[in-house]
């Protein structure tokens, strides 16, 4: 449930830095995981999902991990950044939404749809698609913390369970993919490192992208008021602090 939210007091720079720093570190870890995935996927599967628990990595490693390792590490890594993005949205509201739009130009149409429909579809979106930007929108729209946590946690557990089940069903094809990765490990590793390096350098050059945006977030948002710079379709009411 998304509730109306009155004007919030923007936090100081220290709070912004405390939010941004772990998010930058997690993004760097995800990039390292992507770059080294061909090397880690079968030799250090737990390390791979600790670095980056994207669906592809979870599917490729699920049959190599015992249930406890898979669920605990996968769950922690998936939800680690979610409350931080939620708080960013909660504290900065529309200004945080505008910051997302500036740093994710390629997702413009999708983000505008989410902004327009979040009041109605917020809980299902957090349940089924609890990515960074959805969590930020949840905070900006004033979704109650208890509802956000419940939807996020149950959705993440369901996601891990479904990937585990599908991993068992398609164990043969997954094993074949792992064999191909092992057979062509060096060229795949070179390609993955090159792709990540190209993406990071391009984002740094343009000043846009998740890592670039998070690095400059304290400067970008410092002094902004939560109710300013909103996009036209996104008009949440404003509230105080989390329950």
C-alpha positions in Angstrom: 0.0 0.0 0.0 1.2 3.5 -0.9 0.1 6.2 1.4 0.1 10.0 1.0 3.3 11.6 2.3 3.8 15.3 3.7 6.9 17.4 3.1 10.1 15.8 4.3 13.2 17.4 5.6 16.2 16.6 3.3 19.0 14.9 5.2 22.5 16.4 5.5 25.5 15.5 3.4 26.7 12.9 5.9 23.5 10.9 5.6 23.9 11.0 1.8 27.4 9.8 2.0 26.4 7.0 4.4 23.8 5.9 1.8 25.9 6.3 -1.3 29.2 4.7 0.0 27.8 1.1 0.4 25.8 1.4 -2.8 29.0 2.4 -4.7 30.8 -0.6 -3.2 28.0 -3.0 -4.1 27.9 -1.7 -7.6 31.7 -2.2 -7.9 31.3 -5.7 -6.5 28.6 -6.4 -9.1 30.9 -5.2 -11.9 33.7 -7.4 -10.7 31.3 -10.4 -10.6 30.2 -9.7 -14.1 33.8 -9.3 -15.3 35.0 -12.5 -13.7 31.9 -14.6 -14.1 33.4 -17.1 -16.6 36.2 -17.8 -14.2 34.1 -18.0 -11.0 30.9 -19.7 -12.1 32.0 -23.3 -11.6 35.2 -22.8 -9.5 33.8 -20.3 -6.9 30.0 -20.2 -7.4 29.3 -18.9 -3.9 31.7 -16.0 -4.4 30.1 -15.2 -7.7 26.6 -14.8 -6.3 28.1 -12.9 -3.3 29.5 -10.4 -5.8 26.5 -10.3 -8.1 23.3 -12.4 -7.5 21.7 -11.6 -10.9 19.3 -14.3 -12.2 21.7 -15.7 -14.7 24.4 -16.3 -12.0 21.9 -17.8 -9.6 20.6 -20.2 -12.3 24.1 -21.3 -13.4 25.3 -21.9 -9.8 22.2 -23.2 -8.0 23.0 -26.9 -8.7 26.6 -26.4 -7.5 25.6 -25.0 -4.1 23.9 -26.6 -1.1 20.5 -25.1 -0.2 21.7 -23.2 2.9 24.5 -21.5 1.0 22.4 -20.7 -2.0 19.5 -19.2 0.0 21.4 -17.3 2.6 24.1 -15.7 0.4 21.6 -15.2 -2.5 19.0 -13.6 -0.2 21.5 -11.3 1.6 23.1 -10.1 -1.7 19.8 -9.5 -3.4 18.2 -7.4 -0.6 21.4 -5.6 0.6 20.9 -2.5 -1.4 17.1 -2.4 -1.3 16.6 -0.5 2.0 19.3 2.0 1.0 17.5 2.9 -2.2 14.2 3.0 -0.3 15.7 5.5 2.2 17.1 7.6 -0.7 13.6 7.8 -2.2 12.0 8.4 1.2 14.3 11.3 2.1 14.4 12.9 -1.3 11.1 12.0 -2.9 10.7 13.6 -6.3 14.2 14.9 -6.4 15.5 11.4 -6.1 13.2 10.3 -9.0 14.6 13.1 -11.1 18.2 12.0 -10.2 17.3 8.4 -11.4 16.0 9.8 -14.7 19.2 11.8 -15.3 21.3 8.7 -14.7 19.3 6.1 -16.6 18.4 7.7 -19.9 18.1 4.3 -21.7 15.3 3.3 -19.3 13.3 6.5 -19.8 10.0 5.0 -21.1 10.0 2.2 -18.5 10.7 4.7 -15.7 8.0 7.0 -16.8 5.5 4.1 -16.8 6.6 3.1 -13.3 6.3 6.6 -12.1 2.8 7.0 -13.5 1.4 3.7 -12.2 3.4 3.2 -9.0 0.5 4.3 -6.7 -1.7 1.5 -8.1 0.9 -1.2 -8.7 3.6 -0.4 -6.1 3.3 -3.5 -4.0 3.2 -6.0 -6.9 6.2 -4.2 -8.4 8.2 -4.4 -5.2 7.2 -8.1 -4.9 8.0 -9.2 -8.4 10.7 -6.6 -9.5 12.5 -5.3 -6.4 15.4 -3.8 -8.3 17.2 -0.6 -7.2 14.9 1.9 -8.9 11.7 0.2 -7.8 12.9 0.4 -4.2 13.7 4.1 -4.7 10.2 4.7 -6.1 8.7 2.9 -3.1 10.4 5.3 -0.8 9.6 8.3 -2.9 5.9 7.3 -3.0 5.7 6.9 0.7 5.1 3.2 0.9 5.0 2.2 4.5 8.3 0.5 5.6 6.5 -2.6 7.0 4.7 -3.2 3.6 7.9 -2.5 1.7 9.9 -5.0 3.8 7.2 -7.7 3.6 6.8 -7.4 -0.2 10.5 -7.2 -0.8 11.4 -10.2 1.5 8.7 -12.5 0.3 9.2 -11.6 -3.3 13.0 -12.3 -3.0 12.5 -15.6 -1.3 10.0 -16.6 -4.0 12.5 -15.6 -6.7 15.2 -17.7 -5.2 12.9 -20.7 -4.8 11.7 -20.5 -8.4 15.2 -20.3 -9.8 16.2 -23.2 -7.6 13.3 -25.3 -8.9 14.0 -24.4 -12.5 17.7 -25.1 -12.0 16.8 -28.7 -11.0 14.4 -29.1 -13.9 16.9 -27.8 -16.4 20.0 -29.3 -14.8 21.1 -31.0 -18.1 21.1 -27.8 -20.2 22.7 -25.8 -17.3 25.5 -28.4 -17.1 26.0 -28.1 -20.9 26.3 -24.3 -20.6 28.9 -24.7 -17.8 30.8 -27.2 -19.9 30.9 -24.6 -22.8 32.1 -21.9 -20.4 34.9 -24.2 -19.2 35.9 -25.1 -22.7 36.0 -21.4 -23.8 36.9 -19.9 -20.5 39.8 -17.6 -21.6 38.0 -15.9 -24.6 34.8 -15.6 -22.6 36.8 -14.0 -19.7 38.4 -11.6 -22.0 35.1 -10.6 -23.5 33.4 -10.2 -20.1 36.2 -8.1 -18.7 36.3 -6.0 -21.9 32.5 -5.5 -21.8 32.5 -4.4 -18.2 35.5 -2.1 -18.7 33.9 -0.5 -21.8 30.6 0.1 -19.9 32.3 1.6 -16.9 34.5 3.9 -19.0 31.6 5.0 -21.2 29.6 5.9 -18.1 32.5 7.7 -16.6 32.9 9.7 -19.8 29.3 10.7 -20.2 28.8 11.1 -16.4 25.7 8.9 -16.6 25.0 5.4 -15.5 24.5 3.7 -12.1 28.1 3.8 -10.9 28.8 7.3 -12.1 25.5 8.5 -10.7 26.1 6.9 -7.3 29.6 8.4 -7.1 28.3 11.9 -7.6 25.0 11.5 -5.7 26.0 13.5 -2.6 26.9 16.4 -4.8 23.9 16.0 -7.0 21.3 15.8 -4.3 22.9 18.0 -1.6 20.7 21.0 -1.1 17.8 19.6 -3.1 14.4 19.7 -1.5 12.3 16.5 -1.7 9.4 18.1 -3.5 11.4 19.8 -6.3 12.3 18.7 -9.8 9.6 16.0 -10.2 8.7 14.5 -13.6 5.2 15.4 -14.7 3.4 12.0 -14.3 4.9 11.3 -10.8 2.9 13.3 -8.2 3.0 11.5 -4.8 1.7 13.4 -1.8 4.3 14.0 0.8 4.8 12.6 4.3 7.2 12.8 7.3 9.4 10.0 8.4 9.1 6.2 8.2 6.7 4.6 10.7 
